[in-house]
């Protein structure tokens, strides 16, 4: 579109606008408007003015016309607006909150913004504002699983005690395995990240096999001992325990925190444990993997290396996992657990009683 307003700036107005542009305490919007008018006085095309001022072309036209009609003062004050709608009444907002916390009608499992707007006769945006003000998110749900371990409290106190007050002259390690890590290759190469565009990756993939990562996180310094193996039976677990045994200096007691996977309690593992008296196993409660510190390392590995990784073979996948572990150990920090066992147990006591069904 052609420029429809011929902007003529007098020397006095030009001086005022230049002062606005040079004033660092002025709001950015005032500086942009003054710059639009000054550039327009130089007869630059609208597109070039918009580029230099960092605004859209409609903004250029708007402020050209405002200056032509009302002068410099019109640039430095906000245009008057029509009065907005009256705020939603308090009782109506409370009705929306009450309905949101109740079961929706029909067969729906939860309220949607449009369904609520139709039910109470308000706009969708009004419903969204009420939900934001009361921190309501009916589209979200969080899952949970409560442990039914009869020794839950004792195990929590044992494990948390090792994290927060580790024994002297001992090493505390958190051990677990991440099984079935897939070596996935993509059917086509993706495109890299560009300004304004995210990277791409094909939805379909090629499978090249799996591996299992056995890992032991040293709670005291944050380093990880890891081994990739084809399976995760008790035979592989014993091999991994031997690797950790070699990595820990002689003369130190090893407190190992593990979950209740059957391999960890296999008779041959128990026999190995009897032959290595400096090892002490501590088992987390059932359905409480969040107590096992090495799970945090597995999460980091998945997010930073595996989720978007492209691997053409299992050996390549294992090499990348070992490389990631080396990089992690190069900048490792001690694992810090901040919540005492009593705080955890008190929070669980406040939950409703578990269902017997």
Residue frames relative to the residue before (quaternion, step in Angstrom):
aa qw qx qy qz dx dy dz
X 1.0000 0.0000 0.0000 0.0000 0.00 0.00 0.00
X 0.4680 -0.6717 0.4970 0.2879 3.55 -1.10 0.75
X 0.5698 -0.5723 0.4546 0.3757 3.56 -1.21 0.47
X 0.2425 -0.8238 0.5030 0.0982 3.59 -0.59 1.16
X 0.7273 0.3652 -0.2246 0.5360 3.61 1.23 -0.27
X 0.2450 -0.7453 0.6018 0.1494 3.57 -0.87 0.96
X 0.1894 -0.8128 0.5465 0.0688 3.55 -0.41 1.28
X 0.0411 -0.7761 0.6292 -0.0127 3.55 -0.76 1.12
X 0.1147 -0.8110 0.5735 0.0115 3.55 -0.59 1.18
X 0.3458 -0.7346 0.5494 0.1975 3.58 -0.73 1.07
X 0.6548 -0.5057 0.3599 0.4312 3.63 -1.16 0.36
X 0.6483 0.5141 -0.3341 0.4514 3.61 0.96 -0.79
X 0.6714 0.4764 -0.3022 0.4805 3.60 0.91 -0.90
X 0.6306 0.5417 -0.3385 0.4408 3.57 1.00 -0.74
X 0.6475 0.5102 -0.3191 0.4676 3.56 1.01 -0.79
X 0.6516 0.5103 -0.3196 0.4614 3.60 0.97 -0.85
X 0.6729 0.4917 -0.3005 0.4639 3.58 0.93 -0.89
X 0.6350 0.5177 -0.3338 0.4663 3.60 1.00 -0.74
X 0.6337 0.5215 -0.3297 0.4667 3.57 1.06 -0.73
X 0.6252 0.5307 -0.3340 0.4647 3.59 1.03 -0.73
X 0.6669 0.5017 -0.3039 0.4595 3.58 0.90 -0.94
X 0.7316 0.4356 -0.2446 0.4639 3.60 0.97 -0.80
X 0.5798 0.5855 -0.3800 0.4204 3.62 1.23 -0.17
X 0.3100 -0.7919 0.5016 0.1590 3.59 -0.43 1.22
X 0.6510 0.5141 -0.3220 0.4563 3.58 1.22 -0.28
X 0.5058 0.6519 -0.4220 0.3755 3.57 1.27 -0.07
X 0.5482 -0.5806 0.4707 0.3753 3.62 -1.13 0.52
X 0.6071 -0.5867 0.3961 0.3610 3.55 -1.07 0.72
X 0.6445 0.5361 -0.3438 0.4230 3.60 0.93 -0.79
X 0.6360 0.5113 -0.3357 0.4706 3.62 1.05 -0.66
X 0.6379 0.5227 -0.3226 0.4645 3.57 1.00 -0.82
X 0.6547 0.5142 -0.3186 0.4533 3.59 0.94 -0.87
X 0.6613 0.5070 -0.3168 0.4530 3.59 0.91 -0.87
X 0.6571 0.5011 -0.3132 0.4681 3.60 0.94 -0.86
X 0.6509 0.5094 -0.3222 0.4615 3.58 0.98 -0.80
X 0.5998 0.5614 -0.3574 0.4442 3.61 1.05 -0.71
X 0.6932 0.4727 -0.2859 0.4629 3.57 0.86 -0.97
X 0.6581 0.5065 -0.3223 0.4544 3.60 0.92 -0.82
X 0.6659 0.4801 -0.3097 0.4797 3.59 0.95 -0.78
X 0.6246 0.5366 -0.3393 0.4547 3.57 1.08 -0.71
X 0.6242 0.5462 -0.3380 0.4447 3.62 1.06 -0.70
X 0.6597 0.4872 -0.3021 0.4860 3.59 1.24 -0.46
X 0.4506 -0.7285 0.4112 0.3118 3.57 1.35 0.18
X 0.2914 0.7473 -0.5401 0.2549 3.58 0.98 0.81
X 0.5783 -0.5721 0.4343 0.3869 3.63 -1.14 0.51
X 0.6345 -0.5569 0.3808 0.3771 3.54 -1.16 0.64
X 0.6476 0.5273 -0.3282 0.4414 3.60 0.91 -0.84
X 0.6651 0.4873 -0.3055 0.4763 3.60 0.97 -0.79
X 0.6189 0.5270 -0.3445 0.4697 3.60 1.04 -0.74
X 0.6568 0.5143 -0.3116 0.4550 3.56 0.91 -0.91
X 0.6561 0.5125 -0.3172 0.4541 3.58 1.00 -0.82
X 0.7079 0.4607 -0.2730 0.4605 3.58 0.83 -0.94
X 0.7120 0.4371 -0.2642 0.4818 3.60 1.02 -0.71
X 0.4084 -0.7361 0.4564 0.2884 3.58 1.22 -0.27
X 0.5792 0.5453 -0.3864 0.4668 3.58 1.07 0.75
X 0.5926 -0.5515 0.4402 0.3884 3.57 -1.34 -0.04
X 0.6526 -0.5147 0.3832 0.4029 3.57 -1.26 0.29
X 0.6303 0.5173 -0.3620 0.4517 3.66 0.93 -0.69
X 0.6193 0.5345 -0.3484 0.4577 3.60 1.08 -0.65
X 0.6190 0.5347 -0.3452 0.4602 3.58 1.04 -0.78
X 0.6739 0.4940 -0.3027 0.4585 3.58 0.83 -0.95
X 0.6442 0.5475 -0.3285 0.4211 3.58 0.95 -0.93
X 0.7569 0.3929 -0.2276 0.4700 3.59 0.77 -1.03
X 0.5325 0.5692 -0.4185 0.4661 3.60 1.17 -0.26
X 0.6934 0.4710 -0.2761 0.4702 3.56 0.86 -0.98
X 0.6377 0.5297 -0.3383 0.4453 3.61 0.95 -0.82
X 0.6669 0.4867 -0.3101 0.4714 3.59 0.95 -0.83
X 0.6552 0.5197 -0.3234 0.4428 3.58 0.93 -0.89
X 0.7182 0.4531 -0.2521 0.4640 3.60 1.03 -0.76
X 0.8543 0.1683 -0.0212 0.4914 3.60 0.84 -0.98
X 0.5509 -0.6667 0.3791 0.3291 3.61 1.23 0.11
X 0.7873 -0.3516 0.2376 0.4473 3.54 -1.41 -0.15
X 0.6261 0.5682 -0.3556 0.3984 3.61 0.92 -0.83
X 0.6288 0.5500 -0.3423 0.4300 3.59 1.06 -0.65
X 0.6268 0.5374 -0.3400 0.4503 3.58 1.19 -0.46
X 0.7372 0.4483 -0.2126 0.4587 3.57 1.13 -0.68
X 0.7207 0.3091 -0.2677 0.5597 3.59 1.20 0.25
X 0.5378 -0.6431 0.4451 0.3147 3.54 -1.14 0.66
X 0.5031 -0.6459 0.4710 0.3283 3.60 -0.99 0.75
X 0.5334 -0.6248 0.4595 0.3376 3.55 -1.07 0.68
X 0.2036 -0.7824 0.5807 0.0952 3.54 -1.08 0.74
X 0.5684 -0.5639 0.4661 0.3764 3.49 -1.27 0.41
X 0.5627 -0.5989 0.4250 0.3795 3.61 -1.01 0.64
X 0.4369 -0.7158 0.4866 0.2448 3.54 -0.97 0.90
X 0.6953 -0.4438 0.3526 0.4419 3.51 -1.34 -0.10
X 0.5654 -0.5828 0.4575 0.3626 3.55 -1.18 0.55
X 0.5459 -0.6230 0.4317 0.3570 3.61 -0.99 0.70
X 0.6026 -0.5667 0.4186 0.3749 3.54 -1.21 0.55
X 0.5207 -0.6488 0.4594 0.3113 3.56 -0.93 0.89
X 0.6163 -0.5867 0.3817 0.3609 3.55 -1.13 0.72
X 0.6751 0.4961 -0.3144 0.4464 3.59 0.90 -0.86
X 0.6261 0.5199 -0.3468 0.4663 3.61 1.10 -0.60
X 0.6370 0.5144 -0.3314 0.4688 3.60 0.99 -0.78
X 0.6576 0.5015 -0.3151 0.4656 3.58 1.00 -0.80
X 0.6073 0.5448 -0.3527 0.4583 3.57 1.10 -0.64
X 0.6395 0.5159 -0.3238 0.4692 3.57 1.00 -0.84
X 0.6535 0.5092 -0.3164 0.4622 3.58 0.94 -0.86
X 0.6670 0.5083 -0.3040 0.4521 3.59 0.90 -0.91
X 0.6667 0.4899 -0.3074 0.4701 3.57 0.92 -0.86
X 0.6301 0.5470 -0.3395 0.4341 3.58 0.99 -0.80
X 0.7142 0.4435 -0.2479 0.4815 3.58 1.02 -0.81
X 0.6390 0.4905 -0.3294 0.4925 3.60 1.30 -0.05
X 0.6554 -0.5007 0.3791 0.4196 3.56 -1.30 0.15
X 0.4380 -0.6876 0.5025 0.2877 3.62 -0.94 0.80
X 0.5758 -0.5988 0.4154 0.3705 3.60 -1.14 0.44
X 0.7776 0.3503 -0.2455 0.4609 3.54 -1.27 0.37
X 0.7383 -0.4173 0.3129 0.4276 3.53 -1.17 -0.66
X 0.4276 0.7105 -0.4678 0.3058 3.62 1.23 0.05
X 0.4177 -0.7233 0.4977 0.2337 3.56 -1.08 0.73
X 0.8028 0.0287 -0.0019 0.5955 3.59 1.17 -0.44
X 0.5778 -0.5864 0.4435 0.3545 3.56 -1.26 0.40
X 0.1737 -0.7203 0.6554 0.1462 3.52 -1.24 0.60
X 0.6675 -0.5149 0.3477 0.4103 3.56 -1.22 0.39
X 0.6869 0.4827 -0.2911 0.4587 3.58 0.90 -0.89
X 0.6314 0.5228 -0.3406 0.4604 3.59 1.02 -0.74
X 0.6600 0.4917 -0.3082 0.4771 3.59 0.97 -0.81
X 0.6368 0.5304 -0.3334 0.4494 3.60 0.95 -0.84
X 0.6666 0.4890 -0.3006 0.4756 3.59 0.99 -0.80
X 0.6641 0.5288 -0.3119 0.4266 3.59 0.99 -0.80
X 0.7941 0.3036 -0.1524 0.5040 3.61 0.95 -0.82
X 0.4912 -0.7002 0.4144 0.3109 3.59 1.24 -0.08
X 0.5349 0.5854 -0.4295 0.4320 3.59 1.09 0.67
X 0.5933 -0.5585 0.4267 0.3924 3.57 -1.27 0.17
X 0.6473 -0.5208 0.3889 0.3981 3.54 -1.26 0.44
X 0.6686 0.5015 -0.3160 0.4490 3.59 0.88 -0.88
X 0.6202 0.5304 -0.3527 0.4579 3.62 1.03 -0.67
X 0.6330 0.5173 -0.3268 0.4742 3.58 0.98 -0.81
X 0.6561 0.5154 -0.3136 0.4533 3.58 0.92 -0.88
X 0.6515 0.5075 -0.3224 0.4627 3.60 0.98 -0.78
X 0.6396 0.5109 -0.3299 0.4701 3.60 0.98 -0.77
X 0.6584 0.5002 -0.3136 0.4668 3.58 0.94 -0.84
X 0.6470 0.5112 -0.3248 0.4632 3.59 0.97 -0.80
X 0.6621 0.5160 -0.3125 0.4446 3.59 0.95 -0.84
X 0.7584 0.3380 -0.1869 0.5250 3.60 1.08 -0.70
X 0.4317 -0.7345 0.4363 0.2895 3.59 1.31 0.29
X 0.3528 0.7138 -0.5105 0.3247 3.55 0.89 1.02
X 0.0149 0.7873 -0.6142 0.0520 3.58 -0.89 0.99
X 0.0953 -0.8528 0.5101 0.0585 3.61 0.40 1.17
X 0.6095 0.5624 -0.3660 0.4222 3.62 1.17 -0.33
X 0.6921 0.4642 -0.2747 0.4797 3.58 1.23 -0.30
X 0.0074 -0.7705 0.6372 0.0136 3.54 -1.21 0.57
X 0.2208 -0.7685 0.5884 0.1200 3.56 -1.02 0.82
X 0.3081 -0.7572 0.5500 0.1711 3.56 -0.88 0.94
X 0.0350 -0.7856 0.6175 0.0192 3.55 -1.21 0.48
X 0.1034 -0.7567 0.6387 0.0936 3.52 -1.31 0.32
X 0.2438 -0.7871 0.5544 0.1167 3.53 -0.72 1.08
X 0.4376 -0.7067 0.4931 0.2568 3.56 -0.83 0.97
X 0.2077 -0.7722 0.5883 0.1205 3.55 -1.04 0.83
X 0.3076 0.7616 -0.5069 0.2615 3.56 1.23 0.49
X 0.4167 -0.7290 0.4771 0.2596 3.64 -0.64 1.03
X 0.7209 0.3825 -0.2374 0.5269 3.60 1.20 -0.47
X 0.1880 0.8347 -0.5026 0.1237 3.56 1.19 0.52
X 0.6959 0.4883 -0.2956 0.4357 3.60 0.71 -1.05
X 0.6693 0.5050 -0.3071 0.4502 3.57 0.90 -0.93
X 0.6723 0.4925 -0.3045 0.4613 3.60 0.96 -0.82
X 0.6242 0.5276 -0.3432 0.4629 3.59 1.01 -0.77
X 0.6659 0.4961 -0.3057 0.4658 3.60 0.88 -0.91
X 0.6418 0.5302 -0.3225 0.4505 3.58 1.03 -0.79
X 0.7198 0.4479 -0.2582 0.4632 3.59 0.76 -1.07
X 0.6739 0.4844 -0.3045 0.4675 3.59 0.86 -0.93
X 0.6119 0.5519 -0.3456 0.4489 3.58 1.07 -0.67
X 0.6400 0.5091 -0.3268 0.4737 3.59 1.04 -0.71
X 0.6569 0.5123 -0.3141 0.4554 3.59 1.03 -0.76
X 0.7791 0.3875 -0.1870 0.4559 3.57 0.78 -1.07
X 0.7984 0.0995 -0.0437 0.5923 3.59 1.13 -0.57
X 0.0608 -0.8397 0.5388 0.0292 3.61 0.49 1.15
X 0.5594 -0.6197 0.4287 0.3453 3.60 -1.05 0.70
X 0.5375 -0.6123 0.4726 0.3359 3.55 -1.18 0.57
X 0.8351 0.1613 -0.1532 0.5031 3.55 -1.23 0.66
X 0.6174 0.5026 -0.3552 0.4899 3.58 1.04 0.80
X 0.2960 -0.7119 0.6069 0.1929 3.53 -1.35 0.35
X 0.1783 -0.7660 0.6110 0.0902 3.57 -0.94 0.94
X 0.0021 0.8035 -0.5938 0.0422 3.58 -0.66 1.12
X 0.2551 -0.7272 0.6196 0.1487 3.53 -1.15 0.78
X 0.0854 -0.8377 0.5386 -0.0299 3.56 -0.52 1.24
X 0.2301 0.7397 -0.6171 0.1379 3.55 -1.08 0.78
X 0.3255 -0.7223 0.5652 0.2303 3.55 -1.30 0.09
X 0.2408 -0.7204 0.6327 0.1507 3.54 -1.18 0.73
X 0.1309 -0.8488 0.5113 0.0302 3.53 -0.15 1.32
X 0.8370 0.2522 -0.1730 0.4537 3.52 -1.40 0.26
X 0.2191 0.7433 -0.5900 0.2268 3.58 0.79 1.03
X 0.2558 -0.8207 0.4975 0.1160 3.56 -0.48 1.20
X 0.3241 -0.6904 0.6110 0.2122 3.53 -1.14 0.77
X 0.0042 0.8363 -0.5440 0.0677 3.56 -0.03 1.34
X 0.1244 -0.7597 0.6362 0.0504 3.52 -0.98 0.98
X 0.4089 -0.7131 0.5131 0.2469 3.61 -1.07 0.67
X 0.5568 -0.6372 0.4229 0.3241 3.57 -1.12 0.69
X 0.7818 0.0842 -0.0602 0.6149 3.59 1.21 -0.46
X 0.5531 -0.5917 0.4500 0.3762 3.61 -1.12 0.51
X 0.4050 -0.7098 0.5260 0.2356 3.55 -1.09 0.73
X 0.4932 -0.6326 0.5055 0.3179 3.55 -1.32 0.19
X 0.4895 -0.6833 0.4500 0.3017 3.62 -0.97 0.77
X 0.6525 -0.4971 0.4121 0.3967 3.51 -1.38 0.24
X 0.0170 -0.7838 0.6206 -0.0162 3.58 -1.04 0.88
X 0.6262 -0.5147 0.3965 0.4309 3.60 -1.16 0.38
X 0.8196 0.1912 -0.1724 0.5118 3.55 -0.71 1.11
X 0.7634 0.2649 -0.1677 0.5648 3.60 1.24 -0.15
X 0.3712 -0.7165 0.5422 0.2342 3.57 -0.95 0.86
X 0.6145 -0.5300 0.4247 0.4013 3.54 -1.27 0.27
X 0.2905 -0.7608 0.5566 0.1643 3.58 -1.18 0.48
X 0.0136 -0.7651 0.6438 -0.0052 3.53 -1.30 0.53
X 0.4909 -0.6786 0.4512 0.3081 3.58 -0.84 0.91
X 0.5314 -0.6417 0.4567 0.3117 3.54 -1.12 0.72
X 0.7215 0.4006 -0.2405 0.5110 3.59 1.01 -0.77
X 0.1214 -0.8052 0.5804 0.0086 3.55 -1.18 0.58
X 0.3773 -0.6772 0.5774 0.2563 3.53 -1.40 0.12
X 0.3145 -0.7417 0.5639 0.1816 3.56 -0.97 0.86
X 0.0887 -0.8042 0.5869 0.0311 3.56 -0.95 0.90
X 0.7493 -0.3630 0.2162 0.5100 3.59 1.15 0.46
X 0.3423 -0.7351 0.5547 0.1863 3.55 -1.35 0.09
X 0.1234 -0.7537 0.6369 0.1052 3.51 -1.37 0.27
X 0.2956 -0.7277 0.5875 0.1947 3.56 -1.29 0.29
X 0.2252 -0.7733 0.5820 0.1117 3.54 -0.88 0.99
X 0.1586 -0.7323 0.6570 0.0834 3.55 -0.84 1.06
X 0.0283 0.8207 -0.5670 0.0645 3.60 -0.75 0.98
X 0.1063 -0.7570 0.6426 0.0524 3.52 -1.20 0.73
X 0.1874 -0.7891 0.5805 0.0722 3.56 -0.63 1.18
X 0.2986 -0.7348 0.5840 0.1728 3.56 -0.75 1.08
X 0.3673 -0.7694 0.4803 0.2062 3.57 -0.39 1.24
X 0.6585 0.5558 -0.3174 0.3959 3.60 1.02 -0.75
X 0.8226 0.1507 -0.0877 0.5412 3.63 0.97 -0.69
X 0.5189 -0.6915 0.3857 0.3222 3.61 1.25 -0.02
X 0.4936 0.6546 -0.4443 0.3611 3.60 1.21 0.06
X 0.2808 -0.7607 0.5718 0.1248 3.55 -1.25 0.57
X 0.1829 -0.7129 0.6650 0.1269 3.52 -1.13 0.82
X 0.0346 0.8292 -0.5536 0.0691 3.59 -0.61 1.10
X 0.0322 -0.7720 0.6347 0.0115 3.53 -1.17 0.71
X 0.2552 -0.7512 0.5905 0.1479 3.57 -0.96 0.90
X 0.0225 0.7989 -0.5979 0.0614 3.56 -0.86 1.00
X 0.6205 -0.5953 0.3745 0.3469 3.54 -1.19 0.59
X 0.7973 0.1433 -0.0610 0.5832 3.59 1.07 -0.72
X 0.2857 -0.7480 0.5621 0.2069 3.57 -1.28 0.08
X 0.2131 0.7617 -0.5644 0.2365 3.53 0.64 1.24
X 0.7050 -0.4409 0.3176 0.4557 3.55 -1.29 -0.03
X 0.5823 0.5786 -0.3873 0.4198 3.61 1.12 -0.56
X 0.6800 0.4685 -0.2876 0.4851 3.60 0.91 -0.90
X 0.6292 0.5414 -0.3416 0.4409 3.57 1.02 -0.75
X 0.6491 0.5028 -0.3201 0.4726 3.59 0.98 -0.78
X 0.6152 0.5323 -0.3481 0.4658 3.61 1.02 -0.74
X 0.6650 0.4961 -0.3081 0.4657 3.56 0.97 -0.83
X 0.6209 0.5319 -0.3479 0.4587 3.60 0.98 -0.76
X 0.6342 0.5200 -0.3317 0.4662 3.58 1.02 -0.73
X 0.6319 0.5255 -0.3333 0.4620 3.59 1.06 -0.72
X 0.6533 0.4851 -0.3125 0.4902 3.59 1.00 -0.78
X 0.6054 0.5657 -0.3442 0.4416 3.57 1.04 -0.78
X 0.6831 0.4723 -0.2873 0.4772 3.59 0.95 -0.84
X 0.6740 0.5204 -0.2995 0.4303 3.59 1.06 -0.68
X 0.6797 0.4694 -0.2895 0.4836 3.60 1.14 -0.57
X 0.5058 -0.6651 0.4446 0.3227 3.63 -0.76 0.94
X 0.5634 -0.6096 0.4441 0.3372 3.54 -1.13 0.74
X 0.7523 0.4033 -0.2965 0.4284 3.54 -1.18 0.61
X 0.6610 0.4776 -0.3126 0.4871 3.59 1.26 -0.10
X 0.4284 -0.6731 0.5406 0.2667 3.54 -1.03 0.84
X 0.2288 -0.7755 0.5772 0.1142 3.59 -1.02 0.84
X 0.1198 -0.7664 0.6296 0.0427 3.56 -0.64 1.16
X 0.0924 -0.8202 0.5646 0.0018 3.58 -0.48 1.23
X 0.1973 -0.7670 0.6038 0.0911 3.56 -0.83 1.06
X 0.0409 0.8117 -0.5747 0.0960 3.57 -0.68 1.15
X 0.4576 -0.6332 0.5277 0.3334 3.55 -1.31 0.24
X 0.6562 -0.5680 0.3609 0.3413 3.57 -1.31 -0.01
X 0.2314 0.7773 -0.5457 0.2109 3.60 1.12 0.60
X 0.5952 -0.6387 0.3613 0.3275 3.56 -0.91 0.97
X 0.5941 0.5862 -0.3601 0.4169 3.58 1.07 -0.72
X 0.6608 0.5315 -0.3140 0.4269 3.60 1.00 -0.78
X 0.7476 0.3566 -0.2036 0.5220 3.58 1.23 -0.39
X 0.3089 0.7727 -0.4997 0.2403 3.58 1.26 0.32
X 0.6093 -0.5823 0.3862 0.3749 3.63 -1.03 0.70
X 0.6676 0.4865 -0.3208 0.4633 3.63 0.95 -0.73
X 0.6042 0.5180 -0.3584 0.4880 3.58 1.15 -0.51
X 0.6381 0.5143 -0.3252 0.4717 3.58 1.03 -0.75
X 0.6299 0.5161 -0.3320 0.4761 3.57 1.08 -0.70
X 0.6295 0.5178 -0.3311 0.4753 3.60 1.00 -0.80
X 0.6430 0.5302 -0.3184 0.4516 3.57 0.99 -0.84
X 0.6466 0.5154 -0.3216 0.4613 3.59 1.03 -0.74
X 0.6795 0.4801 -0.2859 0.4754 3.58 1.13 -0.63
X 0.7269 0.3289 -0.2082 0.5658 3.60 1.29 -0.19
X 0.1433 -0.8676 0.4694 0.0795 3.58 0.41 1.19
X 0.6203 0.5489 -0.3821 0.4099 3.64 1.08 -0.30
X 0.5966 0.5503 -0.3605 0.4597 3.60 1.30 -0.10
X 0.0216 -0.7664 0.6420 0.0002 3.56 -1.07 0.85
X 0.2477 -0.7809 0.5588 0.1284 3.58 -0.70 1.09
X 0.0678 -0.7583 0.6477 0.0304 3.56 -1.10 0.84
X 0.1866 -0.8181 0.5381 0.0800 3.59 -0.52 1.16
X 0.4306 -0.6757 0.5363 0.2655 3.55 -1.01 0.87
X 0.5975 -0.5399 0.4196 0.4188 3.63 -1.16 0.32
X 0.5974 -0.5398 0.4333 0.4048 3.56 -1.22 0.36
X 0.8295 0.1534 -0.1586 0.5130 3.58 -1.17 0.73
X 0.6141 0.5174 -0.3611 0.4741 3.60 1.00 0.78
X 0.0849 0.8326 -0.5411 0.0825 3.57 0.80 0.98
X 0.5490 0.6266 -0.3929 0.3894 3.60 1.22 -0.43
X 0.6101 0.5518 -0.3566 0.4429 3.61 1.23 -0.26
X 0.6356 0.5286 -0.3304 0.4555 3.58 1.23 -0.35
X 0.3983 -0.7785 0.4329 0.2189 3.57 -0.29 1.27
X 0.6302 0.5583 -0.3575 0.4041 3.62 0.98 -0.68
X 0.5171 0.6286 -0.4246 0.3966 3.62 1.20 -0.31
X 0.6041 0.5520 -0.3533 0.4533 3.59 1.10 -0.60
X 0.6431 0.5029 -0.3236 0.4783 3.58 1.02 -0.75
X 0.6275 0.5278 -0.3394 0.4610 3.60 0.98 -0.77
X 0.6370 0.5279 -0.3284 0.4557 3.58 1.01 -0.78
X 0.6523 0.5051 -0.3099 0.4727 3.59 0.96 -0.86
X 0.6401 0.5300 -0.3177 0.4566 3.57 0.96 -0.87
X 0.6664 0.5071 -0.3010 0.4562 3.58 0.92 -0.90
X 0.7086 0.4724 -0.2742 0.4468 3.58 0.80 -0.99
X 0.7814 0.3944 -0.1893 0.4450 3.56 0.83 -1.00
X 0.8239 0.2412 -0.1185 0.4989 3.62 1.05 -0.54
X 0.7656 0.4186 -0.2259 0.4331 3.59 0.83 -0.90
X 0.6454 0.5842 -0.3444 0.3516 3.59 0.85 -0.96
X 0.7890 0.2513 -0.1386 0.5433 3.60 0.91 -0.86
X 0.4366 0.7304 -0.4420 0.2838 3.56 1.25 0.06
X 0.2070 -0.7352 0.6331 0.1259 3.54 -1.24 0.61
X 0.0269 0.8169 -0.5688 0.0919 3.57 -0.51 1.23
X 0.2846 -0.7954 0.5187 0.1318 3.56 -0.72 1.10
X 0.7960 0.0806 -0.0554 0.5974 3.60 1.25 -0.12
X 0.6251 -0.5363 0.4076 0.3945 3.55 -1.26 0.33
X 0.6324 0.5185 -0.3635 0.4462 3.67 0.89 -0.70
X 0.6394 0.5073 -0.3402 0.4669 3.60 0.98 -0.74
X 0.6296 0.5319 -0.3294 0.4608 3.60 0.98 -0.83
X 0.6826 0.4816 -0.2950 0.4637 3.59 0.87 -0.92
X 0.6208 0.5345 -0.3455 0.4578 3.61 1.02 -0.72
X 0.6702 0.4938 -0.3025 0.4643 3.58 0.96 -0.86
X 0.6254 0.5209 -0.3429 0.4690 3.60 1.04 -0.70
X 0.6605 0.4950 -0.3123 0.4704 3.60 0.92 -0.86
X 0.6333 0.5230 -0.3291 0.4659 3.58 1.03 -0.75
X 0.6397 0.5186 -0.3258 0.4644 3.58 0.98 -0.83
X 0.6474 0.5148 -0.3236 0.4595 3.60 0.95 -0.82
X 0.6381 0.5176 -0.3327 0.4629 3.60 0.98 -0.80
X 0.6618 0.4921 -0.3111 0.4722 3.59 0.93 -0.84
X 0.6290 0.5306 -0.3315 0.4616 3.58 1.01 -0.78
X 0.6898 0.4820 -0.2892 0.4563 3.58 0.87 -0.92
X 0.6095 0.5739 -0.3544 0.4167 3.58 1.14 -0.53
X 0.7872 0.1962 -0.1187 0.5725 3.60 1.17 -0.44
X 0.2492 0.8114 -0.4952 0.1853 3.57 1.17 0.58
X 0.1539 -0.7600 0.6262 0.0816 3.53 -1.25 0.64
X 0.6138 -0.5582 0.3896 0.3997 3.62 -1.07 0.56
X 0.4514 -0.6572 0.5297 0.2895 3.56 -1.10 0.71
X 0.1121 -0.8034 0.5844 0.0209 3.58 -0.81 1.06
X 0.1123 -0.7632 0.6352 0.0379 3.56 -0.77 1.10
X 0.2052 -0.8474 0.4857 0.0622 3.58 -0.60 1.15
X 0.7068 0.4691 -0.2745 0.4529 3.61 1.10 -0.49
X 0.3763 -0.7389 0.5071 0.2351 3.64 -0.57 1.09
X 0.6519 -0.5340 0.3717 0.3894 3.54 -1.24 0.50
X 0.6422 0.5392 -0.3365 0.4285 3.60 0.94 -0.82
X 0.6280 0.5285 -0.3377 0.4607 3.60 1.04 -0.70
X 0.6405 0.5157 -0.3180 0.4719 3.58 1.01 -0.81
X 0.6971 0.4763 -0.2815 0.4560 3.57 0.82 -0.97
X 0.6301 0.5293 -0.3382 0.4566 3.58 1.04 -0.73
X 0.6341 0.5202 -0.3306 0.4669 3.58 1.00 -0.74
X 0.6661 0.4915 -0.3080 0.4689 3.59 0.97 -0.77
X 0.6137 0.5510 -0.3583 0.4375 3.60 1.06 -0.61
X 0.6606 0.5183 -0.3136 0.4435 3.59 1.11 -0.60
X 0.5567 0.6099 -0.3973 0.4004 3.58 1.24 -0.26
X 0.5961 -0.5507 0.4191 0.4072 3.62 -1.15 0.45
X 0.6155 -0.5558 0.4082 0.3816 3.54 -1.18 0.58
X 0.5431 -0.6313 0.4455 0.3287 3.56 -1.04 0.75
X 0.4988 -0.6503 0.4845 0.3059 3.55 -1.08 0.76
X 0.3868 -0.7305 0.5164 0.2236 3.56 -1.06 0.75
X 0.5551 0.6165 -0.4001 0.3895 3.58 1.22 -0.13
